[in-house]
Amino acid sequence: MTTLQSLLYGDEPPSAAFWAELRKWWASLNDNRGARARLRRAKTPDEVFVSPDYQRGLLPLLKAAGVEMEPKDAARLARAVGVLAHVRTLLAEGHFARQLAPIESGQESVRDPRFKKLLATTDPDDLFLMLRRLVAYLGGTAELRSLVTGASDWTDKTRRAWAIQYYVNRPAKR
């Protein structure tokens, strides 16, 4: 079994297979609107984890690609999958936190408090809801790797990396 950490951050073949299958699965949601709708209706990561669309959809695809996870890692990934079901457009590059950075200095009053609240959260259910709302705020657009990694592995290290991406890319106050 492979750990979620090694899949998210590794450069070994299982990690590449993980990202390729996840991207393929996400693309298949365009043709399977029922699965997307059921995952979008999930109110908690646990509801995503026990859903047939996750248990008999994504996890078997990953297993067929040679990616098998412990149940606790699969449960953490479910949080990301539930958020990913709300994404309509994947960006080829960038970082989700960078997307949240205001483009103009006048937008700071809207985005900064939301981002600070996100950084302060430690509860998985709160994180799930906040990320879903932020995806909606961005019009359903997100960068896959940073969103999935952040949602699955929300640690102090992750929060620090997101803060750097956000604050480094903010416009300077005039």
Phi, psi and chi 1 to 4 in degrees:
 res  aa     phi    psi   chi1   chi2   chi3   chi4
   1 MET       -  145.0  -63.0 -133.3  176.0      -
   2 THR  -102.8  142.7  -49.0      -      -      -
   3 THR   -82.4  151.7   66.2      -      -      -
   4 LEU   -62.3  -37.3 -174.8   57.5      -      -
   5 GLN   -55.5  -47.6  -69.3  -76.7  106.4      -
   6 SER   -68.9  -29.8   66.2      -      -      -
   7 LEU   -71.5  -42.1  -65.4  171.6      -      -
   8 LEU   -70.4  -40.4  -64.7  173.4      -      -
   9 TYR  -111.1   -9.7  -59.0  106.9      -      -
  10 GLY   -78.7  168.9      -      -      -      -
  11 ASP  -125.9   18.4   54.7    6.1      -      -
  12 GLU   -81.7  164.4  -60.2  -63.4  -45.1      -
  13 PRO   -53.0  -39.9  -28.9   35.3      -      -
  14 PRO   -61.0  -34.9  -23.0   32.6      -      -
  15 SER   -66.3  -44.1  178.8      -      -      -
  16 ALA   -62.5  -41.8      -      -      -      -
  17 ALA   -64.2  -40.7      -      -      -      -
  18 PHE   -57.9  -51.5  167.9   77.5      -      -
  19 TRP   -66.2  -39.3  -71.4  109.6      -      -
  20 ALA   -64.6  -44.7      -      -      -      -
  21 GLU   -68.7  -37.7  -73.6  -58.3  -44.3      -
  22 LEU   -64.3  -42.6 -171.2   60.6      -      -
  23 ARG   -64.8  -42.9 -175.8  176.8  -67.1  -82.8
  24 LYS   -62.6  -44.2 -125.0 -172.5  -46.0 -175.4
  25 TRP   -61.6  -44.6  172.4   83.5      -      -
  26 TRP   -59.8  -44.2  174.5   84.3      -      -
  27 ALA   -61.9  -34.1      -      -      -      -
  28 SER   -67.7  -19.3   75.8      -      -      -
  29 LEU   -64.7  -22.6  -69.3  177.6      -      -
  30 ASN   -65.7  -31.9  -70.6  -29.7      -      -
  31 ASP   -91.6  -15.5  -62.1  -32.7      -      -
  32 ASN  -118.4   73.6 -169.4  -14.1      -      -
  33 ARG   -64.5  -28.5  -66.9  175.6   58.0 -159.9
  34 GLY   -64.2  -44.6      -      -      -      -
  35 ALA   -63.0  -44.2      -      -      -      -
  36 ARG   -59.6  -45.1 -179.3 -173.9  -64.6  -85.2
  37 ALA   -63.8  -42.9      -      -      -      -
  38 ARG   -64.1  -42.0  -74.2 -173.9  -64.8  -85.9
  39 LEU   -67.9  -35.9  -70.7  168.2      -      -
  40 ARG   -67.7  -29.0  -73.1  173.8   55.5  112.2
  41 ARG   -78.7  -13.1  -78.5 -167.3  -61.5  -92.0
  42 ALA   -61.6  128.7      -      -      -      -
  43 LYS   -91.3  -17.4  -68.2  178.4  178.3   42.8
  44 THR  -139.2  161.0   65.3      -      -      -
  45 PRO   -61.0  -31.5  -21.9   30.7      -      -
  46 ASP   -64.2  -36.9  -70.1  -20.3      -      -
  47 GLU   -65.2  -35.5  -72.7 -178.3   21.0      -
  48 VAL   -66.4  -45.7  174.1      -      -      -
  49 PHE   -58.6  -40.2 -179.3   72.3      -      -
  50 VAL   -89.1   -2.5  -60.1      -      -      -
  51 SER   -71.5  144.2   74.6      -      -      -
  52 PRO   -60.2  -31.6  -19.9   28.2      -      -
  53 ASP   -66.9  -24.4  -60.9  -59.7      -      -
  54 TYR   -92.0  -50.9 -176.3   67.8      -      -
  55 GLN   -67.2  -38.2  -69.8  -65.9  -32.6      -
  56 ARG  -110.2    2.7  -66.5 -168.0  -63.3  -99.2
  57 GLY  -106.5  -79.0      -      -      -      -
  58 LEU   -71.2  -48.2  177.4   60.2      -      -
  59 LEU   -58.6  -42.3  -68.6 -178.8      -      -
  60 PRO   -64.6  -33.6  -24.2   33.5      -      -
  61 LEU   -63.8  -42.8  -70.9  175.3      -      -
  62 LEU   -64.5  -42.6  -68.6  173.9      -      -
  63 LYS   -62.7  -40.9 -171.5  174.5 -178.3  177.4
  64 ALA   -64.1  -26.8      -      -      -      -
  65 ALA   -87.8    5.2      -      -      -      -
  66 GLY    88.8   14.8      -      -      -      -
  67 VAL  -111.2  107.5  177.3      -      -      -
  68 GLU  -123.4  133.0 -155.6  168.6  -15.6      -
  69 MET  -119.4  157.4  -66.5  177.7  -81.8      -
  70 GLU   -66.5  153.0  -65.5  -77.4  -22.1      -
  71 PRO   -55.3  -38.3  -27.4   34.6      -      -
  72 LYS   -65.5  -35.2   67.6  177.6  174.5   75.5
  73 ASP   -72.0  -39.0  -75.0  -19.5      -      -
  74 ALA   -63.0  -34.8      -      -      -      -
  75 ALA   -68.4  -38.7      -      -      -      -
  76 ARG   -67.8  -38.0  -73.0  175.9   41.0 -144.4
  77 LEU   -66.2  -31.7  178.8   60.8      -      -
  78 ALA   -58.4  -34.5      -      -      -      -
  79 ARG   -60.4  -44.0 -175.5  170.5   47.7 -133.8
  80 ALA   -68.6  -40.0      -      -      -      -
  81 VAL   -63.8  -39.3  167.0      -      -      -
  82 GLY   -63.0  -36.0      -      -      -      -
  83 VAL   -74.0  -41.9  174.6      -      -      -
  84 LEU   -60.4  -29.5 -160.7   52.9      -      -
  85 ALA   -64.1  -18.8      -      -      -      -
  86 HIS   -89.2   -9.2  -68.9  -95.5      -      -
  87 VAL   -83.6  127.8  174.6      -      -      -
  88 ARG  -100.9  -28.0  -65.6  -66.7 -173.7  165.8
  89 THR  -134.2  127.8  -53.9      -      -      -
  90 LEU   -97.4  132.0  -74.5  179.8      -      -
  91 LEU   -82.3  144.2  -62.4  177.7      -      -
  92 ALA   -74.2  -26.2      -      -      -      -
  93 GLU  -150.2  176.1   58.3 -175.0   32.7      -
  94 GLY   108.6 -156.2      -      -      -      -
  95 HIS  -152.6  140.7 -165.4  -77.3      -      -
  96 PHE   -58.9  -42.4 -172.1   70.5      -      -
  97 ALA   -64.0  -33.7      -      -      -      -
  98 ARG   -67.1  -34.5 -169.6  177.0  -54.4  152.7
  99 GLN   -63.0  -32.1  -72.9  177.4 -106.8      -
 100 LEU   -76.9  -19.7  -64.4  170.4      -      -
 101 ALA   -64.3  134.5      -      -      -      -
 102 PRO   -63.6  145.1   16.7  -23.2      -      -
 103 ILE   -82.2  -38.1  -62.8  166.9      -      -
 104 GLU  -117.7  151.2  -61.0  171.2   10.7      -
 105 SER   -63.1  -24.0   59.6      -      -      -
 106 GLY   -68.5  -19.4      -      -      -      -
 107 GLN   -83.7   -9.5  -67.0  175.0  -41.5      -
 108 GLU   -57.0  -36.7  -70.3  177.8   46.1      -
 109 SER   -63.9  -23.8   61.7      -      -      -
 110 VAL   -87.7  -45.1  173.5      -      -      -
 111 ARG   -86.5  -37.8  -65.6 -173.0 -177.5 -164.0
 112 ASP   -58.1  -48.5  -81.2   -4.4      -      -
 113 PRO   -61.8  -37.9  -22.9   32.1      -      -
 114 ARG   -63.2  -43.6  -74.6 -176.7 -173.5 -161.5
 115 PHE   -68.2  -40.6 -169.5   72.6      -      -
 116 LYS   -63.2  -38.5  -73.6  176.4 -177.0  174.1
 117 LYS   -64.9  -40.3 -171.8  174.3  178.8 -176.1
 118 LEU   -60.6  -47.8  174.0   67.8      -      -
 119 LEU   -61.9  -30.4  -68.8  179.2      -      -
 120 ALA   -81.0  -17.8      -      -      -      -
 121 THR   -75.1  140.8 -167.8      -      -      -
 122 THR  -125.3  -11.4   56.3      -      -      -
 123 ASP   -81.3  126.5 -179.7   71.5      -      -
 124 PRO   -58.6  -38.4  -20.3   29.0      -      -
 125 ASP   -68.1  -39.5  -70.3  -11.6      -      -
 126 ASP   -65.6  -42.1  -70.3  -14.8      -      -
 127 LEU   -59.5  -45.3  175.4   65.1      -      -
 128 PHE   -55.3  -50.4  177.2   73.5      -      -
 129 LEU   -65.5  -41.4  -68.6  172.8      -      -
 130 MET   -65.1  -42.4  -69.1  178.3   82.6      -
 131 LEU   -66.4  -38.7  -71.8  174.0      -      -
 132 ARG   -60.7  -44.6  -77.2  177.7   32.0 -176.1
 133 ARG   -65.0  -38.3  -71.6  178.0 -176.6  142.3
 134 LEU   -68.6  -36.5  -71.7  169.6      -      -
 135 VAL   -61.7  -44.0  165.8      -      -      -
 136 ALA   -62.7  -41.8      -      -      -      -
 137 TYR   -59.0  -33.9 -178.3   74.6      -      -
 138 LEU   -88.9   11.8  -65.9  172.4      -      -
 139 GLY    74.6   24.6      -      -      -      -
 140 GLY    79.4   19.0      -      -      -      -
 141 THR  -110.1  136.3  -57.7      -      -      -
 142 ALA  -158.8  158.2      -      -      -      -
 143 GLU   -92.4  127.4 -168.5  -83.8  -31.6      -
 144 LEU   -59.9  -58.2  177.9   73.5      -      -
 145 ARG   -59.8  -48.5  -84.4 -173.3  178.8 -108.2
 146 SER   -68.1  -37.7   58.8      -      -      -
 147 LEU   -66.3  -48.6  179.2   61.4      -      -
 148 VAL   -66.0  -42.8  169.4      -      -      -
 149 THR   -63.5  -46.3  -60.1      -      -      -
 150 GLY   -63.6  -45.1      -      -      -      -
 151 ALA   -67.1  -33.4      -      -      -      -
 152 SER   -86.3  -29.0  -59.8      -      -      -
 153 ASP  -133.6   64.9 -171.3   39.1      -      -
 154 TRP   -84.6   85.4 -166.5 -115.5      -      -
 155 THR  -115.0  176.3   61.9      -      -      -
 156 ASP   -58.2  -39.7  -71.9  -19.0      -      -
 157 LYS   -62.6  -42.2 -178.1  179.4  176.5 -177.6
 158 THR   -66.0  -45.4  -52.5      -      -      -
 159 ARG   -60.4  -40.2  -75.2 -168.3  -77.2  -80.6
 160 ARG   -63.6  -43.9 -166.7  169.8   20.5  -97.0
 161 ALA   -63.8  -40.3      -      -      -      -
 162 TRP   -66.3  -40.6  -80.5   43.3      -      -
 163 ALA   -61.5  -41.8      -      -      -      -
 164 ILE   -61.8  -47.4  -70.1  168.3      -      -
 165 GLN   -60.1  -39.9  -71.3  -66.3  -32.3      -
 166 TYR   -71.9  -54.5  179.7   85.6      -      -
 167 TYR   -74.3  -30.6  -71.5  109.1      -      -
 168 VAL   -68.5  -27.9  165.0      -      -      -
 169 ASN   -99.9    8.6  -68.8  -69.5      -      -
 170 ARG   -80.4  147.9  -86.6 -178.5   17.2  171.4
 171 PRO   -71.3  149.2   23.3  -29.8      -      -
 172 ALA   -71.1  145.3      -      -      -      -
 173 LYS   -72.1  144.2  -72.1 -172.6  178.0 -175.7
 174 ARG  -104.3      -  -64.5  174.1 -165.7 -161.3
